[in-house]
């Protein structure tokens, strides 16, 4: 009996672990946090002295499920737009319960990223080749495209694939490695990708539409976007739909 009493007393006085979080709980805390972090030398240099960008990054991080310190390390403001680094995109997608697998390959000429969304039969495939880089004016461009062309192809293929496969997980966030290839705005608020004319967008083939429609339909079914909003969102980032494909999308309804 005396041993049991002693064990209970020991349990009662045992110190408890204390949790600590910098996550702000309201606007005032977010403002103070951003101002404090902007004075630190341990944050990325883009955030030093820029409390506004820190606040934007933290808010985006909350949307994506990232803690404030993670957000500042993984979200970048490039050409005035918040974006997320490619390695973080991979981490967010793989940590989602919606992800069955993600496979990346490169045959020396073309980077390939394959992703399978749980519950969907078809996998989503994104590719980016040396030819694509040449057409986009990126091949031989001073900087990472000259120093690490394989890595840059990988990031482009990953971005194309994971944005299509997991738009709900990424919340439509652009990929930092892509935005870095855009030249800063010249004053009209729109970044320029190069001095070449902007290429006309391609049209989704029936095969592409069929392979991706399952993911898109789930977005409508979950009420994340209406059919019209989905059409505008997808066409603003990728290829455009045919009228027949648009009519198919408009038949999709939110699940009750």
N, C-alpha and C positions, 0 to 999 in steps of 0.2 A: 504493500500500500504506500509506504514512504517513498519507494522508487517511482511510483506512478505520479505522486504529488510533485516530486522533484522534476520529473520530465515535463509536467504541465507548466511549472514555474519557468523552466528553461525556455519552453516554447513561447511563453508570454513575453519574456524579456528579450527574445532574439530580435536584433535590429532588422527592420524591413527595408528593402531596396527602394530608393526614391527615384521616380521617373522625372526626366527633365526634357522640356521641349521648347523650342524657340518659335513654334507655330503661333502666329498672332490670332486672337479670337475675335477682334473687331477692327474697324477702320483705324481707330486711334493707335492701337497696338501695332498694326501694320505700318502706319506712318512712322512711329518711333523706331520700329525694327529696321525699316528701310534707311532711315537717317543714320542709325547707329552702324549698320553694315557698310554704308557708303564711306565711312571714315576708317574702315579696317583695311589693312594691307593683305589680308588673307582671302579676299574675294577676287574673282577675275578682274583684270585691269579695266575692262569695259564698264564695270559697275562702280569703280572707285570714284567718289564724288558725284554719283548719279543716283540719288535716292528714287527718282521717278522710275527709272528702268528696273531697279531692284523690286519695286512694288509691283510692276507689271509682271516680272518674272515669277515672283512669289504667287501672284494670283493665277497665272497660267499653270504653275506647278500644282496648285490646289485642284485645278480642273483635271489635271492628268494623274493626280494621286501621289505627287512628289512632296516631300518635306521641304521647308524653305531653303535649307542649305543644299539639298540635292537640286532644287530648282535653279539656284544661282550657278551651280557647276554645269548644269546640263541644258539650260536655256540661254540662248544668245539673242541679242537684238542686232540684226544685220540690216543695213539700209532702211532703218526705221521699222522693221518688222520683227516681232518675236518669233523665234524658230527653235527647234530642238536638234541636238547633235545626233548623228546617225547611230552611234552606239547606244544612246538612250532610247532611240526608237526601237531598236532590237530588244532591249531589256523590257520595255513596256509591253511590247507585243508578246514576247515569250512568257512573261509573268501573268498574262491574261488567261483566264479559264477558257477563252474562246479559241486559243491557239493550240492546234494539234501538233504542228511541226513547222520549222523554217529551215530550209537548206540553201546554202550559197555555194556557187561553183564559178570557176573562171578557166576557160580553156586557153588563155593567153591572148585571145582576141575579143571575147565576149564574156561579160559578167552576167551570171544568171542567179536569180533569187526565186525560190519556190516556197510558197506558204500554203498551208492547209488550215482552213477554219473549221473548228469542231462543228459537226452537224451538217456540213456541206460536202457534196460528193466531189466536186471539181476543185483542183488546186489553182491558186493564183500565181502567175509567172510574170516576173519583171526582168527585162534584159537591157543591157547597155553595152554597145560594142565600140571598138576603135572607130569604125565608120560613123557611128552616131556622134562620137566626140568630135570627129572632123567636121561633120555637117553643122554641129552647134558652135564651131569655132573655138573648141576647148583643147583639142589635141595640140600639144606643143606650147600651150599658153604658159607664160612664166608663172612659177609657183608650184603648187601641189600637182597640177596636171603634167608638169615636166618631171618633177621629182618622184611622185608616187602615182603613176597613171593607173596601175592595177587597183590600188586602194580607192581611187576616185571613181573608177568604173563600178566597183563594188557598192559604193555609197549611192550612186545613181540607180542601179538596178534594185537595191534594197528599198530606196525611197519609192520607186514606182510600184513595187510589189506590195509593200506593207501599207502604203496609203490606200491602195485598192482593197486589200484584204481586211484591214482593221481600221476603217475610217472612224468608227465609233470609239475605239480605244485611244486613238491619237487626237481626237477632237478637231480634225482638220488642220492640225499644226504643220506648217511647212518645215522642210528639212534644211538645217543650217548649211550643209555642204552644197546644196543647190543654190541657196541665196547668195553664197559667197561668189558664185560665178556671175551674178548680176552686177552690172556697173551701177554706181550710186545714181540717184535721181538727178536729173539735170534741171529741176525746177518745176516741172509739171506734176510732181508727186508720184510719177510712175517710173520704176527702175528700168534701165535698158539692159538687155542681155548682151548685145553687141551692136556694132554699127550696121550690121546687115538687116534687111527687112525681116520682120517677124514672120516665120513660116505659117502658112495656113494650117489650121488644125485638121487632123485626119478624122475619118468617120469610123465609129465602132463597127467592126464586121459582125455578122450574125454569130460567129463562133466566139468572139470576144464577149459579146453581150450575154450570150448564154452562160459562159463560164463565170461571169461576175454578177449576174442578175440575182443569184441566190443571196449573196451578201447584201446587195442593195435592197432587196425586198425585205430583209430582216430589219434594216434601218427604219423603213416605213412602218413595218408591223409593230415595232417597239415604240413608235410615236416620236422618234428622234428627229425625223424630217417628214414633211408632206411630200407627195410625189413631185409637185412643182418645185419645191425647195431642193429636192434631191437632184432633179435635172439641172437646175442652175448651178448647184454646188459641183457636181461631177464635170459639167461642161466647162466650168471656169478653170479647172485644173488639168483636165485630160482631153481626150478626143470628144467629138460631139455625137449626138444620137441622130438616127434617122427618124422621120415622122412616125413610122410604124413602131420603132422602139419606144418613142415617147408615149405613144398610145398604150403600149403594154405596161409601162411604168405607172401610168395614170389609173390602171385597173387595180393596183396594189392598195390595200387598205390596212389601217391600224388594227391590230388584234384587240379584241375586247377582253 
